[in-house]
Amino acid sequence: MRSKMVAVCLVALALLVTSACGGSEISPQAALKANQSILGQGSGAGTDTTGTDTTGTDTTGTGDTGTPTDTATTGTGTTGTTGTTGGTAGTPGTAGTGGKPTKPGKGQTAAASGFGGIKLGSCDGFKNQTGITDQTITIGNSSDISGPVPGLFTGAQQATKAYVAYFNASSSICGRKLQLVTYDSRTDAGADQQGYQKICENAFAGVGSMSAFDSGGAATAQSCGLPDIRTAAVTGARNDCTTCFGVQSTGKGEYQNEVYDYWIRTHKDATQKAAFLYLNAGAAAENAKTQISVGTKRGMNWVYTAGIDVAAFDYGSYVQQMKSKGVQFVQFLGAYQQSARLAKAMQSAGFKPEVLMYDPSVYEPGFLTQGGSAVEGANFFVNFTPLNESQPELNLYKKWLQQVAPGAQPTFFGLFAWSAAKLFVQKSLELGGKLTRPSLVAAVKSVDGWTGGGAHSPMSVGSKHPPVCVRWMTVKGGAFVPSGDTKYTCGGYTSAG
């Protein structure tokens, strides 16, 4: 599985960005005020903890100032390098005390770090519309917070909140601050549909959403023409939605070659006695069919495949099947909780194949704590900068995550949600006065090679093809560590059809 509260208020933050990486040094009181503004819990704003719409009273404050410096970043891969962005950011538009925001003039450069290389479109002709007032641009996020796996994609929603706080601290879009409304899709297609109905009615765009059953809101987003810039689109229905885009791009019925090519190069014999197990629900079940087919085309020999019910807790029978068939390569597709459960079942049965491979969903601290010694030596791939490494955009995400959710752990879903918010802001700044739902959809359709400021490998956001560059990691000594080359290895992708 690749990896929604309503309140309307004016967010007028005056936080000084001092770090060269674009982070900030602010007091706990200022951080609390920023968090409350984003969550609709500040003075004059209603609160929402159940997904019920509440409306606060708009207030107007003194506009933001600040001129942070944009840090250049470069994405690299074995088949070439991505372009760089950089330069010194300009001064944002300001809001007059007690009055309407002053709109930036033509040719002004965005103030937010990471946007120094783009030209802000003229704000002439900017019109208020669904989700946009004189003071705010409302965006919506619907992610799996509750359900069979509690907190499954909480990280994606937290990261979107973090980006809103970061952007509002120093910048605006034609004088307007971002306002976030959030919903819980509850790991349920029906709840995803309900959340997106609310977003269609109350927000300008969907940003950073992540749901294992994202097919539910696909038709709803399409019917209202909603730009939906997601963490990832994990079902065919969401990929079919022409206004929906995953920043961690995926292709319908397509999968990256390098995942299987790597093992065929390095552990050929094991790949000829392979097993593929997956959660038999939602995106995992749909994507498993694609990956099994693509793996076969790349040279894998699956001697055992099986779907596991989400409610199943005893994986022993599946392990016995693999032992009886002489399996030496095991791939599992599912949440990290189930991934750890499988590893423990294998350990209990004394079954240790040559290769145990997962997807990036296991890159969570809980996988280590729940799996313990059973997950030692497990392998997984990533198409983003490992979270314990230092990279300007990644550092920015981690720093602002602590502003909105102190103590929260960064996640790869969070990193891509941050990237989705960054993409939304960049395209909105470029459009300026031409910003509408249709114009934003058209702008995102043209995006290819998006790296989120160098935080992840190039993504075909607009054309909706899977990423083709991966890095390998393993569990060693109870920690996630790089395995082999620390640079991306790139290849193409294959269609399952």
N, C-alpha and C positions, 0 to 999 in steps of 0.2 A: 504494500500500500504506500504509494508515494505520498509518501509522505506525502451569538449575533445579538441587547439592551439598547434602548433608544433614548437619547436626550439631546435637545437642541440648545446650545448656548455658545456665546462668543468666547473663544479661547484667546486671551491676550497675555502671552508670557513675555517676560523681559529678562531672559537668562543670557548671560554672556558666555559665548563659546570661546574657550581659552586654549584647548589642546590642539596641538598640530595635527592630530589625527581626526579632529572634528568632535572630540568629546567635550564634556563640560565639567566644571567644578562648581557645584551649587550647594547651597545649604540644605539640610534635611527638610526644613520648612518649605523652601522653594520647590523641592522635588515633590513633596506631598501636595502642594498647590497645583503643580503641573499634572500629577496623576489624577487628582480630583476633577480637574477641568476636562481631561480626556474622557474620564469615565462618567461625566455628567453628574458629579457629586459635589461640585464646588458651590460657592454662594450663588444663589439665584438659579440653580439648576436642579431639575428633578433627578431622581435616581431610579435605576432599574436593575433588579437582580434576578428577575424571572423571565425576561424576554418580553414583558409587557411594555407597550409604548408609553413613555412619559415625556412630557415637554416642559422644559425649564424656561425661565425668563431670560431673554437676550440682554446682555450687558455690553457696554463698550468701554474699552480701556485705552491706555496709551500704547501706541504702536511699538513694534519691536525694532531694535536696531542691532547692528553687528555686522562685521565683515570678516568672517572666518576664511581661512585659506584652504583651497582645494588641494588634496593630496593626489598626486598622479599614481595610477596603478596599472599594472600590466598583467594580463593573463597569458600563460604559456602552455604549450602542448608539444608533443613530439613531432607533430606534423606542421608546426608553424606557431606563430604568436598572434594573439589578438592585439588590437590597437590600444593606444593609451589615451587617457583623458587627463587633463590637468589644467593648471592656470590658476590665477587668483580670482576669487569670487568677487562680485560686485556688491553693492549695497541694496538691501531689500526695500520694497515700498513700506511706507509707514502709515499708521492709522492715527488720525487726529483725535485728541481727547474729546469724547462726547459727540463725535461726528462720524460720518462714513469714511471708510478707508480711502487713502489717497492711492490711486492706481499708478503702478510703475509706468514709465514712459517707454517709447520704442527703443529697442536695442539694448535694454538693460540686461545684465547678467544675473542669474539666480545667486542668492546668498548662500544657500545650503552647500556644505562641503560635498564634493562629488559632482557638482553641476557647473563647475567653472568653465567647462568646455562647450556649453550649450548657449544658444541665444534665446533669450526670453521673447516670445512673440508679443507684439503690441497688444495692449489691453483694450484698444479702441473697439467698440462694438460688443464688449462682454455683456452677456445677458444672464440674469438670474433664471433658473429653471428648476426642475425637480432636484432637490437636494442642495441647491445653491441659493444663498441669500446674499445680502450686501456684505455680511461679515464672515460667513462660513461656507465651506464645501464639505458636505457630509458624505462619508464613505461607509460601507457596511462590510462586516465580516461574519460569516456563518461557518463555524468549525465544530468538530466533535469534541465536546468538553465532558459530557456524561455519556453513559451507555455501558455496554458489556466490558469495555476497557476504559475505565474512568481516566480523564485527562489525556486521552489519546493524542489530540492535537491542540492542547492548551498552549503549547509553545508557539504555534502559528499565530494565535490570537494575541498572545503577549508581545510577540515581535512586531505585529502591526501597530499595537498601542505604543510600543517603544519608538517606532519610526514617526508616528504622529507627534509624539512629544518632542523628539529631536527636531523635526522640521519646523514645528510651530515655535520653537525656541529662538529661531533666527530668521525665518523666512515666511513668505506668503505667496499665494497664487493670485495675482492681480488684486492684492490687498486683502485676500480672504484666507483665513486660517482653516486647517483641517479639523473636522469633527468626526469622531468614530462612533458608530453604533454596532453593537455586537449581539449575536444570537448563538444559541447552542443547537447544533444539528443532531446531537444525541446519537450519533452513529446510526442514523435512520434516514432513509430516503424521504419519508413523509415530512420529517422535521426540517430537512434541507430545503424542501419545496416551500414550507411555511416561512422559513427564514428568508428565502429569496423573494417571496411575495412582499414581505415587509421592506426588504432592501429596495425592491422596485418602486415601492410607494414612497419611501422616505429618504432614500440616498441617491446620490448622483451615480455612484459606481460601486461594485463589489471589489474589495482589495484584500489579498492575503488569505482568503478562505481555504479550508482544508477539511475534506470529509471523505470517509471511506465509502460512503454511498452517495457520491455527488451527482449521480444520475437524477436524483429527485428534483433538484432545482434547475436542471438544464433547460427544459422547455420554458419554464417561468422566466428565466433570464433572457432567453431568446425572444420571447413574445413581447417583452417590454423594451427590448433594444438595449439592455443593460450592459455596459462594459464590465466584464468580470475578469479581473486580472488576479488569478489565483496562485496559491503556493504551487499546486499541481492539479491537473485534471486527470483523474485516475480511472474513469470509465469511458466506454465508447460514446455514450450519450453526451457526456460533458465535452468530449473532444468534437462531437458533431455540432455542438452549439457554436454558431458563427460569431457570437459576441463574447465567447468565453476563451480565456487563454491561460495556460499554466506556465509560470516562470521556470519551474523545473519541468521542462517540456517533455511531453510523451507523444508518441504517435499511435494512432489507432491500429492495432494489429502489427506493430513494429517493435523491434527491440535491438539494442546496441550489440554489435558483433563482438567487441573486445571482451565482454564478460566471459563468453565461452571460448573464444580464440586463445585467451591467455592460458586457460587450464589445459586446452588441447596441446599447446606448445610445451607446457611445463609438467603436466601429469597425464600424458596421453592414455596410459593403461587404465588409470582410475576413471577417466571419462567414459570408458567403454563399459563400465559396470556402475551406471549412475542411477540415482533415485531422485525424484522431484516430489516433495510434499508441500501442501499449501492449505491455508484456511479456506474452507469451502463456503465462502460468503463474499458478497460485495466485490470490490476491486480485485482482491487477491484471487478469487476464483476466475474472474474474467482474464486477468493478466497472466495467470498460470498457463492457460491454454496457449497464449501467444508465445510465452517463453519456452514452453516445451517444444512447440513447433519450430521456433527459430533455433533452439539448441540442436535439434535433430538436423536441421539444414547446415549448421556449422560443424557437425561431426560428432555430437554427443550421442551416446547409445543409452537410452533410458530403459532399464530392466524392471523398473517399478515406479509407478506414479500413483498418488492417492490424495484425495481431498479430505481434510479433517474438520469435523463439525466444530463450530466456535464454542459450543458448550462442553465439548469433550475435555476431560482432565487427565485421563489415562492414555498415554501415547505408547504404552508397552506393546500393543498388538502390531503397530506400524513398525516399531523397531525390530520385532521378531521377523516380520516379513522381509525387511531389508537384510537381516542376518542370514536368513534362509536362501536368499538370492545372491549372496556374495557381493553385496553393494560395497563399493569403495569410494564413491563420490556422492555426497548428499547435499541437495539444495532445498532450502525451506523458504517459503514466501508467506509472511504474516507479521503480526506485531511482535515487538521484542519480548513481550511476556510469554507468548506461545513459543517463540524461538528458544528462550531459556528452558522452557518446559521440555521441549524435544531433546535438548542437549542433556538434561538431567536424566531423562528416560533412557537415553543411549548409554550414559555412564553407568546407570543402575544395572543395565543388561550386559555390561562389559563389551559394548559394541563401539569400536573406534575406527571409523573409515579413514582412508588416507586424506580425504578432503571433506571438510564441512563448510559449506558456503551459505551465507545469508545476503540479503540486500541491505541498503543503508539504514533501514528502520531499526536495526539493532544498535545503532550508534547512540545509545542512551545509557546514562549511568545505571539505570534500573536493570539493564541486561547483565551487567557485571555483578550487581548485588544479588539478583535473583538466580543467576546461573552459577555463580561461584566457580569452583574448580572445573565444573562440567563444560564451561565455555572456553577454557584455555585452549588456544590454538585455532579457534573459530576464525574464519575469513569472511570479509565483506568488502565491497567496493564503494567508493564515494566519487561523486563528480563535483566536489566542492572542497574548499580549504578545510582541512581537519580543524575541529573546533578548539583544540589546545594550541594551535599555531598562531602566529601573529601576522595579521594582514590588515591594512588600514580600514577597509569596510567591515571586515569581521570584528575588529576591535571596537568599532563604532557601535555595531549591533550589541556586542556584549556589554559595553558600558551603559548604553541607554536601556537595555533590558533591566539592569539593576535599578534604574530610576523608577520604572513603572512596576516592577515585580521584584523587590529586594530578595535576594537569595535564590532566585530562579536560575536553573541551569540552561545555558544555550543549547539549542537543538538544531539538527539540520533542517527540520521543517520550519523552525523559527528563522533560520538564515534565509531560506527561500521566500518566506513571507515578508521579511525585511526587503529583500530584492524586489518583490512584487510591488510594495509600497513605493520603493525608489523609482521603479519604472512608471508607475501611475503619475508620480509627481513630475518626473522628467518630461513626459509627453504632454502633461497639462501645462507646464511652464512654456514649452515650445509652441503650443497652440495659442496660448494667451486668450485674446478676445474671440478667437474662433472655437473655443472649447465647448463642445456639445457631446452628447452621448455618441452620435454617429461619427463625429470627427475623431473622437478618441479611439473608437473601435478601428477606424481606418488607419490611424497612426500606429496602433499596436500590431496590426496585421503586417506592417512592413518591418517589424523588428526581427532581426536575425543576428546570431552571434552575441546575444546579451550575456554579460558576465556579472551584472550586479556590482559594478565597481571593482571587478577582479576577484570577488569573493567565491565565485564558482566557475566551472568550465563553461564554454560558450553554449548557449541554449537557443534553439530555433523556435522562439516564442510564437511568432506570427504564422509560420508554416506548419507548426505542430508536428515536428519530427523528434524522435528521441535524441538525447545527447549522445555523442560518440566518443567522448574522452572520459577515462576513468583512472582512479588511483586505487591501489589495494592497501587494505589495513588488516591487522590481525589482533587477537587478544593475547597478550604476553605478560606474565607476572601480574595478572589482574588489572591490566590497563590496556587501552587502545593505543596501538603503535603502528607506524607505517610498515608495510611489507614490500620489500623490493624498492623499485624506483619511486622517488618522492615527487616526480613530475607526472603529468597526465600522459597516458598512452592512448592514442586515438585511432579509431577505425571508422567503418561505416555502420549502417544499420540494415537489417533484413526484415522483410515483410513475412508474416506468418502465412499469408494467403498463397 
